[in-house]
Every structure is written in structure tokens, then in C-alpha cells.
Amino acid sequence: MSRLTVSDFTVKITLPVQWGDMDAANHVNNAVYIRWVESARLAYFVEMGMDTTFRGADAGPILAWQDCKYIFPVTFPDTVTIGVRTLQVELDRFRMECGIFSEQHDRLVAIAKQVIVPYSFNKLHKVAMPEAWLAGIDRIEEG
């Protein structure tokens, strides 16, 4: 198995590490990684052409599950790049993976995975994968 690099991911964002991101253990707090992943995931949704307003759309994304494996501590000052890609598409969900990379250490520092379910906020239940989402994922991952 080869080591993940930032080029393995189709959508990327870059964020500066803030002094306030660190905790009493003198490294970035675990919850900050989840916020970074959320920002990157939203960038992926926008790239897909997904309606991220949650108003009027037949389906919006619901985070059904996530995990994060912390590999190497990040500290201030640093810059991180978060890469996002879709791993698997199913009838009613898709699975994503995010890699977080430290510029200062030139390495992968965390891997997060998520399950996204299309959800009708008007009808209050999950729905089938919208064709537009499938087309957006295909465009990003193949393009």
C-alpha cells in the first residue's frame, strides 16, 4: 500500500493554522481537524454543483457518519492542505475521504472518512442519490 499524497485528492483547500487552534497539550485540538474537514467537504459539494443553501432543494447533504485518524501532531505556525475525494457511491449515500497535510512537516497528519446521505429537509427523510450529485461526483473524480 502506497502512502497518500495531496495529489491523490481531487478537491483541495489550504488553511492557516491559528494560535487559538492549539490546546493545553500544545498541538492543534482534535475538534479543529473536524472543522477543517467540514470546510473541505463543503468545497467539494460546491465543486459538485450541489445546492448548499438547504433551502428549496429536493435533497441536501446530511453527514451520517465520520471518523478521523490522527497521525502526526500539528502546531502553530503551519499551513494545512485538506484534500477530498469520493471513495464509493451507493444508491442512497456516498463515502468520502479527506487527507490533511502539514506544509511545515511535508506529510500527511490525519485521515478522515465520512458518509453523506441525501436528505429531504422538506419531507424529513433520506432520498435516493440525485442524478445531479452523481454527475457532479463523476465530473470531479474523472476530470
N, CA, C and O of each residue as an XYZ file, in Angstrom:
572
protein
N       0.841     -1.182      0.000
C       0.000      0.000      0.000
C       0.886      1.246      0.000
O       1.786      1.380      0.830
N       0.626      2.139     -0.923
C       1.435      3.348     -1.003
C       0.888      4.425     -0.064
O      -0.288      4.414      0.301
N       1.739      5.326      0.304
C       1.369      6.415      1.206
C       0.578      7.477      0.440
O       0.925      7.826     -0.688
N      -0.474      7.979      1.057
C      -1.286      9.022      0.436
C      -0.486     10.312      0.288
O       0.312     10.668      1.155
N      -0.716     11.005     -0.828
C      -0.151     12.334     -1.043
C      -1.295     13.275     -1.389
O      -2.403     12.834     -1.694
N      -1.028     14.538     -1.341
C      -2.064     15.523     -1.640
C      -2.564     15.365     -3.073
O      -3.716     15.697     -3.354
N      -1.739     14.875     -3.974
C      -2.167     14.704     -5.366
C      -3.169     13.562     -5.539
O      -3.759     13.425     -6.610
N      -3.371     12.747     -4.515
C      -4.374     11.681     -4.570
C      -5.799     12.210     -4.432
O      -6.759     11.463     -4.621
N      -5.941     13.483     -4.105
C      -7.250     14.065     -3.825
C      -7.649     15.043     -4.922
O      -6.817     15.779     -5.453
N      -8.938     15.035     -5.248
C      -9.418     15.800     -6.393
C      -9.780     17.246     -6.067
O      -9.653     18.116     -6.929
N     -10.219     17.515     -4.867
C     -10.543     18.881     -4.444
C      -9.696     19.180     -3.222
O      -9.569     18.345     -2.327
N      -9.109     20.385     -3.185
C      -8.206     20.745     -2.084
C      -8.479     22.172     -1.625
O      -8.817     23.050     -2.418
N      -8.321     22.375     -0.317
C      -8.320     23.729      0.236
C      -7.086     23.859      1.129
O      -6.554     22.865      1.623
N      -6.648     25.079      1.324
C      -5.491     25.351      2.178
C      -5.916     26.343      3.248
O      -6.557     27.354      2.961
N      -5.543     26.035      4.495
C      -5.921     26.877      5.629
C      -4.709     27.120      6.528
O      -3.891     26.220      6.723
N      -4.591     28.325      7.073
C      -3.520     28.567      8.041
C      -3.906     28.007      9.403
O      -5.069     28.066      9.803
N      -2.930     27.468     10.105
C      -3.155     27.044     11.489
C      -3.133     28.304     12.344
O      -2.231     29.132     12.211
N      -4.116     28.452     13.214
C      -4.214     29.615     14.097
C      -3.663     29.262     15.480
O      -3.746     28.111     15.909
N      -3.110     30.238     16.164
C      -2.619     30.024     17.524
C      -3.726     29.446     18.404
O      -3.481     28.552     19.214
N      -4.935     29.958     18.241
C      -6.075     29.510     19.043
C      -6.561     28.110     18.711
O      -7.424     27.577     19.409
N      -6.019     27.498     17.651
C      -6.386     26.118     17.323
C      -5.740     25.117     18.274
O      -6.182     23.973     18.379
N      -4.686     25.558     18.969
C      -3.956     24.642     19.848
C      -4.646     24.533     21.205
O      -5.393     25.422     21.612
N      -4.381     23.430     21.892
C      -4.973     23.191     23.201
C      -3.885     23.096     24.265
O      -2.727     23.419     23.999
N      -4.243     22.662     25.446
C      -3.298     22.592     26.561
C      -2.150     21.615     26.301
O      -1.098     21.715     26.932
N      -2.344     20.676     25.380
C      -1.289     19.730     25.034
C      -0.296     20.320     24.023
O       0.626     19.641     23.573
N      -0.504     21.598     23.676
C       0.388     22.351     22.793
C       0.420     21.806     21.368
O       1.455     21.852     20.703
N      -0.718     21.290     20.902
C      -0.881     20.933     19.487
C      -2.333     21.226     19.106
O      -3.167     21.471     19.977
N      -2.632     21.203     17.817
C      -3.980     21.511     17.357
C      -4.969     20.524     17.971
O      -4.758     19.312     17.947
N      -6.041     21.067     18.516
C      -7.079     20.271     19.163
C      -7.787     19.383     18.144
O      -7.978     19.776     16.994
N      -8.169     18.195     18.570
C      -8.805     17.240     17.665
C     -10.059     17.790     16.995
O     -10.336     17.444     15.846
N     -10.814     18.628     17.672
C     -12.041     19.166     17.090
C     -11.756     20.093     15.909
O     -12.593     20.229     15.016
N     -10.600     20.721     15.894
C     -10.228     21.613     14.793
C     -10.092     20.820     13.491
O     -10.486     21.300     12.428
N      -9.542     19.622     13.569
C      -9.414     18.776     12.377
C     -10.790     18.532     11.766
O     -10.938     18.536     10.544
N     -11.787     18.321     12.604
C     -13.154     18.073     12.126
C     -13.704     19.316     11.434
O     -14.396     19.199     10.422
N     -13.408     20.503     11.961
C     -13.827     21.742     11.296
C     -13.125     21.905      9.954
O     -13.748     22.306      8.971
N     -11.810     21.592      9.906
C     -11.084     21.672      8.636
C     -11.722     20.746      7.607
O     -11.925     21.137      6.457
N     -12.034     19.531      8.014
C     -12.639     18.549      7.112
C     -14.004     19.041      6.642
O     -14.353     18.877      5.473
N     -14.771     19.638      7.535
C     -16.078     20.166      7.163
C     -15.939     21.240      6.085
O     -16.703     21.251      5.120
N     -14.975     22.136      6.242
C     -14.753     23.181      5.240
C     -14.359     22.589      3.896
O     -14.829     23.046      2.854
N     -13.506     21.585      3.911
C     -13.083     20.938      2.668
C     -14.244     20.189      2.022
O     -14.403     20.204      0.802
N     -15.048     19.541      2.847
C     -16.212     18.808      2.333
C     -17.175     19.773      1.644
O     -17.710     19.452      0.583
N     -17.402     20.938      2.223
C     -18.282     21.924      1.609
C     -17.703     22.401      0.275
O     -18.450     22.592     -0.684
N     -16.387     22.593      0.201
C     -15.752     22.980     -1.063
C     -16.004     21.905     -2.131
O     -16.237     22.226     -3.296
N     -15.955     20.649     -1.733
C     -16.246     19.546     -2.655
C     -17.698     19.626     -3.128
O     -17.976     19.479     -4.318
N     -18.622     19.860     -2.193
C     -20.040     19.972     -2.555
C     -20.256     21.100     -3.561
O     -20.992     20.933     -4.534
N     -19.622     22.237     -3.330
C     -19.749     23.377     -4.251
C     -19.203     22.983     -5.625
O     -19.817     23.284     -6.648
N     -18.059     22.318     -5.647
C     -17.463     21.851     -6.900
C     -18.405     20.877     -7.625
O     -18.437     20.849     -8.855
N     -19.165     20.088     -6.871
C     -20.150     19.168     -7.454
C     -21.312     19.907     -8.098
O     -22.015     19.348     -8.940
N     -21.518     21.162     -7.708
C     -22.681     21.905     -8.160
C     -23.882     21.707     -7.254
O     -25.007     22.037     -7.630
N     -23.650     21.168     -6.058
C     -24.712     20.889     -5.101
C     -25.263     22.193     -4.515
O     -24.511     23.134     -4.262
N     -26.567     22.239     -4.305
C     -27.193     23.360     -3.608
C     -26.868     23.225     -2.121
O     -27.378     22.326     -1.451
N     -26.032     24.105     -1.615
C     -25.617     24.029     -0.208
C     -26.366     25.027      0.673
O     -25.961     25.280      1.807
N     -27.460     25.595      0.152
C     -28.243     26.546      0.943
C     -29.232     25.846      1.863
O     -29.705     26.439      2.833
N     -29.550     24.577      1.563
C     -30.525     23.802      2.329
C     -31.932     24.397      2.234
O     -32.795     24.103      3.060
N     -32.153     25.238      1.218
C     -33.474     25.851      1.021
C     -33.957     25.527     -0.393
O     -33.301     25.866     -1.377
N     -35.075     24.888     -0.475
C     -35.710     24.665     -1.765
C     -35.183     23.488     -2.564
O     -35.790     23.115     -3.567
N     -34.087     22.900     -2.157
C     -33.555     21.759     -2.903
C     -34.338     20.497     -2.541
O     -34.833     20.354     -1.423
N     -34.437     19.593     -3.507
C     -35.099     18.307     -3.237
C     -34.280     17.464     -2.271
O     -34.826     16.651     -1.525
N     -32.972     17.662     -2.289
C     -32.093     16.893     -1.405
C     -30.926     17.760     -0.969
O     -30.384     18.548     -1.744
N     -30.561     17.597      0.275
C     -29.376     18.249      0.811
C     -28.519     17.215      1.507
O     -29.004     16.137      1.852
N     -27.246     17.529      1.720
C     -26.360     16.539      2.325
C     -26.492     16.473      3.840
O     -26.527     17.497      4.521
N     -26.564     15.264      4.348
C     -26.529     15.018      5.787
C     -25.292     14.178      6.075
O     -25.050     13.168      5.415
N     -24.518     14.598      7.056
C     -23.374     13.806      7.495
C     -23.910     12.691      8.382
O     -24.379     12.942      9.492
N     -23.839     11.455      7.886
C     -24.390     10.323      8.624
C     -23.356      9.669      9.538
O     -23.715      9.074     10.554
N     -22.083      9.777      9.186
C     -21.028      9.123      9.955
C     -19.699      9.748      9.573
O     -19.502     10.170      8.434
N     -18.779      9.805     10.547
C     -17.419     10.227     10.237
C     -16.451      9.683     11.278
O     -16.823      9.371     12.409
N     -15.204      9.583     10.855
C     -14.137      9.255     11.785
C     -12.901     10.041     11.383
O     -12.840     10.613     10.294
N     -11.935     10.062     12.256
C     -10.687     10.752     11.958
C      -9.547     10.005     12.641
O      -9.588      9.740     13.842
N      -8.547      9.677     11.861
C      -7.343      9.040     12.395
C      -6.262     10.113     12.456
O      -5.863     10.668     11.432
N      -5.797     10.395     13.655
C      -4.763     11.407     13.876
C      -3.404     10.718     13.789
O      -3.137      9.763     14.519
N      -2.556     11.203     12.900
C      -1.301     10.523     12.599
C      -0.083     11.262     13.155
O       0.859     10.640     13.646
N      -0.113     12.600     13.072
C       1.046     13.398     13.467
C       0.547     14.733     13.999
O      -0.347     15.320     13.390
N       1.083     15.242     15.108
C       0.569     16.488     15.684
C       0.910     17.715     14.835
O       2.004     17.826     14.280
N      -0.038     18.613     14.753
C       0.136     19.890     14.060
C       0.214     20.981     15.111
O      -0.531     20.962     16.091
N       1.122     21.939     14.907
C       1.269     23.069     15.828
C       1.312     24.374     15.048
O       1.527     24.381     13.836
N       1.106     25.463     15.746
C       1.252     26.805     15.179
C       2.729     27.173     15.201
O       3.399     26.873     16.188
N       3.261     27.793     14.185
C       2.646     28.163     12.908
C       2.762     27.022     11.904
O       3.738     26.271     11.914
N       1.783     26.903     11.057
C       1.798     25.920      9.978
C       0.653     26.274      9.032
O      -0.176     27.133      9.330
N       0.628     25.612      7.921
C      -0.461     25.695      6.956
C      -0.825     24.261      6.616
O       0.048     23.413      6.431
N      -2.121     23.998      6.536
C      -2.556     22.654      6.173
C      -3.312     22.698      4.853
O      -4.009     23.664      4.543
N      -3.157     21.637      4.092
C      -3.962     21.425      2.893
C      -4.827     20.220      3.165
O      -4.348     19.170      3.593
N      -6.125     20.390      2.905
C      -7.076     19.303      3.104
C      -7.572     18.884      1.728
O      -8.159     19.680      0.995
N      -7.328     17.624      1.391
C      -7.791     17.078      0.128
C      -9.011     16.213      0.353
O      -9.136     15.556      1.387
N      -9.915     16.214     -0.622
C     -11.172     15.466     -0.512
C     -11.374     14.649     -1.780
O     -11.055     15.089     -2.884
N     -11.911     13.454     -1.593
C     -12.287     12.638     -2.745
C     -13.433     11.718     -2.349
O     -13.645     11.447     -1.168
N     -14.167     11.242     -3.348
C     -15.215     10.256     -3.118
C     -14.613      8.882     -3.308
O     -13.956      8.617     -4.314
N     -14.837      8.010     -2.343
C     -14.343      6.639     -2.409
C     -15.355      5.675     -3.013
O     -14.987      4.757     -3.746
N     -16.646      5.889     -2.701
C     -17.667      4.929     -3.123
C     -19.017      5.625     -3.200
O     -19.348      6.455     -2.354
N     -19.787      5.281     -4.214
C     -21.144      5.796     -4.371
C     -22.097      4.615     -4.279
O     -21.909      3.593     -4.940
N     -23.127      4.770     -3.446
C     -24.155      3.748     -3.291
C     -25.501      4.349     -3.672
O     -25.568      5.526     -4.028
N     -26.573      3.565     -3.605
C     -27.884      4.045     -4.017
C     -28.378      5.230     -3.188
O     -29.045      6.123     -3.711
N     -28.051      5.236     -1.902
C     -28.588      6.269     -1.017
C     -27.523      7.003     -0.219
O     -27.840      7.647      0.781
N     -26.255      6.919     -0.644
C     -25.176      7.590      0.101
C     -23.891      7.563     -0.701
O     -23.759      6.809     -1.666
N     -22.950      8.392     -0.292
C     -21.607      8.252     -0.834
C     -20.596      8.428      0.281
O     -20.838      9.125      1.267
N     -19.456      7.778      0.098
C     -18.388      7.746      1.095
C     -17.233      8.604      0.614
O     -16.763      8.473     -0.516
N     -16.789      9.484      1.496
C     -15.723     10.420      1.168
C     -14.512     10.162      2.056
O     -14.613      9.553      3.121
N     -13.370     10.641      1.587
C     -12.145     10.578      2.370
C     -11.453     11.926      2.264
O     -11.405     12.533      1.194
N     -10.914     12.387      3.392
C     -10.152     13.629      3.444
C      -8.770     13.333      4.000
O      -8.630     12.627      4.998
N      -7.770     13.868      3.360
C      -6.409     13.801      3.875
C      -5.985     15.192      4.296
O      -6.174     16.152      3.550
N      -5.413     15.309      5.488
C      -4.920     16.595      5.983
C      -3.401     16.534      5.960
O      -2.797     15.617      6.516
N      -2.793     17.516      5.315
C      -1.345     17.538      5.102
C      -0.738     18.801      5.696
O      -1.257     19.898      5.489
N       0.351     18.653      6.429
C       1.092     19.771      7.010
C       2.119     20.272      6.000
O       2.890     19.489      5.444
N       2.122     21.577      5.770
C       3.141     22.175      4.914
C       4.495     22.170      5.622
O       5.517     21.848      5.016
N       4.499     22.527      6.901
C       5.743     22.610      7.676
C       6.476     21.267      7.725
O       7.702     21.219      7.627
N       5.717     20.180      7.877
C       6.328     18.859      8.021
C       6.293     18.046      6.724
O       6.845     16.948      6.651
N       5.633     18.608      5.700
C       5.555     17.960      4.390
C       5.104     16.506      4.519
O       5.751     15.580      4.030
N       3.948     16.344      5.207
C       3.475     14.979      5.432
C       1.979     14.954      5.737
O       1.372     15.971      6.072
N       1.414     13.769      5.613
C       0.039     13.502      5.999
C      -0.044     13.511      7.523
O       0.750     12.854      8.196
N      -1.009     14.257      8.065
C      -1.143     14.337      9.523
C      -2.440     13.714     10.043
O      -2.547     13.397     11.228
N      -3.425     13.538      9.154
C      -4.686     12.914      9.574
C      -5.457     12.445      8.347
O      -5.311     12.993      7.254
N      -6.277     11.421      8.550
C      -7.185     10.923      7.520
C      -8.577     10.870      8.140
O      -8.760     10.320      9.226
N      -9.548     11.440      7.452
C     -10.930     11.408      7.922
C     -11.812     10.799      6.837
O     -11.585     11.013      5.646
N     -12.798     10.054      7.253
C     -13.762      9.476      6.316
C     -15.159      9.867      6.755
O     -15.442     10.014      7.944
N     -16.027     10.033      5.765
C     -17.401     10.441      6.035
C     -18.363      9.668      5.146
O     -18.003      9.205      4.064
N     -19.598      9.538      5.630
C     -20.704      9.023      4.832
C     -21.712     10.160      4.715
O     -22.163     10.714      5.718
N     -22.059     10.498      3.473
C     -23.003     11.569      3.191
C     -24.281     10.947      2.625
O     -24.232     10.153      1.686
N     -25.415     11.316      3.204
C     -26.709     10.791      2.780
C     -27.538     11.953      2.228
O     -27.634     12.999      2.870
N     -28.140     11.780      1.039
C     -29.062     12.797      0.534
C     -30.338     12.793      1.377
O     -30.930     11.742      1.625
N     -30.745     13.965      1.806
C     -31.841     14.081      2.760
C     -32.810     15.160      2.296
O     -32.389     16.237      1.875
N     -34.092     14.877      2.372
C     -35.119     15.868      2.075
C     -35.435     16.629      3.356
O     -36.037     16.081      4.280
N     -35.032     17.880      3.407
C     -35.320     18.696      4.587
C     -36.791     19.081      4.648
O     -37.293     19.438      5.714
N     -37.492     19.012      3.509
C     -38.930     19.301      3.486
C     -39.744     18.105      3.971
O     -40.719     18.270      4.705
N     -39.341     16.890      3.556
C     -40.089     15.682      3.912
C     -39.495     14.949      5.117
O     -40.096     14.003      5.626
N     -38.324     15.383      5.571
C     -37.673     14.847      6.756
C     -37.347     13.355      6.656
O     -37.596     12.585      7.584
N     -36.786     12.968      5.512
C     -36.295     11.600      5.360
C     -35.245     11.554      4.259
O     -35.142     12.464      3.437
N     -34.462     10.466      4.262
C     -33.431     10.328      3.232
C     -34.089     10.017      1.902
O     -35.212      9.515      1.842
N     -33.359     10.329      0.832
C     -33.845     10.110     -0.525
C     -32.742      9.428     -1.337
O     -31.607      9.302     -0.879
N     -33.088      8.999     -2.526
C     -32.104      8.379     -3.422
C     -31.077      9.429     -3.861
O     -31.328     10.633     -3.805
N     -29.926      8.941     -4.293
C     -28.878      9.842     -4.780
C     -29.398     10.638     -5.977
O     -29.798     10.048     -6.981
N     -29.398     11.959     -5.884
C     -29.826     12.774     -7.025
C     -28.879     12.584     -8.218
O     -27.664     12.468     -8.060
N     -29.470     12.555     -9.402
C     -28.679     12.409    -10.628
C     -27.638     13.516    -10.741
O     -26.519     13.274    -11.193
N     -27.999     14.722    -10.335
C     -27.049     15.844    -10.409
C     -25.838     15.600     -9.514
O     -24.724     15.982     -9.870
N     -26.038     14.981     -8.376
C     -24.911     14.664     -7.490
C     -24.009     13.626     -8.142
O     -22.784     13.747     -8.124
N     -24.632     12.609     -8.715
C     -23.849     11.567     -9.385
C     -23.016     12.161    -10.514
O     -21.840     11.830    -10.668
N     -23.629     13.035    -11.298
C     -22.914     13.681    -12.398
C     -21.781     14.554    -11.865
O     -20.695     14.582    -12.444
N     -22.026     15.266    -10.766
C     -21.000     16.123    -10.169
C     -19.822     15.318     -9.647
O     -18.668     15.695     -9.849
N     -20.111     14.213     -8.977
C     -19.043     13.345     -8.473
C     -18.231     12.787     -9.634
O     -17.001     12.787     -9.597
N     -18.935     12.304    -10.676
C     -18.222     11.766    -11.841
C     -17.333     12.824    -12.480
O     -16.187     12.541    -12.830
N     -17.850     14.037    -12.634
C     -17.071     15.126    -13.246
C     -15.807     15.414    -12.446
O     -14.737     15.590    -13.029
N     -15.912     15.463    -11.123
C     -14.766     15.775    -10.274
C     -13.763     14.620    -10.294
O     -12.568     14.834    -10.499
N     -14.244     13.421    -10.085
C     -13.349     12.276     -9.909
C     -12.713     11.795    -11.218
O     -11.643     11.186    -11.201
N     -13.354     12.062    -12.323
C     -12.806     11.623    -13.607
C     -12.074     12.745    -14.335
O     -11.353     12.507    -15.303
N     -12.270     13.974    -13.852
C     -11.797     15.102    -14.612
C     -10.540     15.706    -14.297
O     -10.137     16.670    -14.949
